Amino acid sequence: MATIFLIFCLTTEVNAMFFTLAIITKVSQEFSLATAVCWALASNDLVANLSLARQGWPRMAFTATFSAPVFGI
């Protein structure tokens, strides 16, 4: 139960941070939050592609960069 509460508190603070950033940069709060969610969802692809490139598969990583969003549709 404490873990769920901690996750809730952390996500609330992250949302507040992005809402504050949206006010400072004068963009809508929805746009700011949608951008943060897109970054979060794309971070695992970034890690996987960097791992592929470091293992000697740069062409596969390059292809995965463009094919992953297509397969997500």
FENFEN-V485439 format. One record per residue. SS is DSSP state (A for helix, B for strand, O for the rest). PSI is psi in whole degrees, 0 to 359 (999 if undefined). OMEGA is omega in degrees with one decimal (NA if undefined). Layout:
BEGIN
<<SS:PSI:OMEGA> <SS:PSI:OMEGA>>
END
This chain:
BEGIN
<<O:323:-179.7> <A:327:179.7> <A:318:178.5> <A:319:178.6> <A:320:178.9> <A:316:178.1> <A:318:178.0> <A:315:-179.8> <A:318:179.9> <A:316:179.2> <A:326:176.3> <A:318:179.0> <A:321:177.9> <A:317:176.7> <A:317:178.7> <A:322:178.7> <A:316:179.9> <A:327:175.3> <A:320:177.2> <A:318:177.7> <A:323:178.0> <A:321:179.0> <A:319:-179.4> <A:317:-178.1> <A:357:177.2> <O:43:170.8> <O:165:-178.9> <O:151:-179.7> <A:325:179.2> <A:319:178.4> <A:317:-179.9> <A:315:-179.6> <A:320:177.8> <A:322:177.1> <A:317:179.2> <A:319:179.4> <A:319:178.4> <A:319:176.7> <A:317:-179.0> <A:319:-179.3> <A:332:-179.0> <A:349:-175.5> <A:326:178.5> <A:325:175.4> <A:321:178.5> <A:315:-180.0> <A:317:-179.8> <A:318:-179.3> <A:322:175.9> <A:322:178.0> <A:316:177.2> <A:316:-178.5> <A:322:-179.7> <A:337:179.0> <O:3:176.7> <O:18:179.3> <O:59:-175.5> <A:326:179.3> <A:323:178.1> <A:321:178.5> <A:320:178.3> <A:316:177.7> <A:320:179.7> <A:331:178.7> <A:321:-177.7> <A:334:-176.8> <A:334:-178.3> <A:315:177.6> <A:328:179.5> <A:317:180.0> <A:342:178.4> <O:351:-178.6> <O:999:NA>>
END
